[in-house]
Each structure stands twice: as structure tokens, then as C-alpha cells.
Amino acid sequence: MVGREKEVVKHLSRGDLDRLQAETDNLKTYKRLTFLKHLYDGETLAEAADKVGISNGAASNWVRRWNQAAPAARSRQRRLVVRGSSPTTCAQAYNPTQLRYTRN
């Protein structure tokens, strides 16, 4: 993907991106917004990724998820940016109250 331009769906205005960036205290969210702003300005995927210090693969994932966001997601602006690839729940999670302690 080096040097290729990646089309980005402009779900939010540049002003909305600036506002969200000013409001966030999360470094990852700040980086994603900065990355999106570079793409909004017409930079290639590789250029934007390099400027925020992420791999081209991560950049491609971020753009794909951003572009696939439904138009209704505009009302959930933070969700468009904050979402990561980690699951929100863990299927193997255990309930600490169910643990049994044994003595050896």
C-alpha cells in the first residue's frame, strides 16, 4: 500500500474532528483523529501512517473500520474513533466468587 491514496469517507467535518481531538485525553483516540485529518487533507495512507507512527496494516484497518461505519454512527462520533480490535467481552472470563481455594 506504499504511496497509494486511500479514499476516506468523511463521516464528520474537519471541525468535528478538531473538536473531538481537543476533547480527548486518550492517546490512541488522538492518534486516530490525527491520522484521519491527514487523510482528509489528501495524504496517502503510507504518509499518514508514518506521521502518526503506525504500520500500514494498522492504518488500513483503521480506514476500513472508519469507512464501514454506518451513517447513523454520526450521532456516536466517539465510537467511530475509539473502537479497537480487542473484544469488548471475554468469553473465557471467570467469576472470582466461583473460585475455590485449596491448601496444599
PyMOL commands that set and color helices and strands:
alter all, ss='L'
color gray80, all
select helices_A, chain A and resi 14-23+27-40+45-52+56-68+71-82+96-98
alter helices_A, ss='H'
color red, helices_A
deselect
rebuild
show_as cartoon
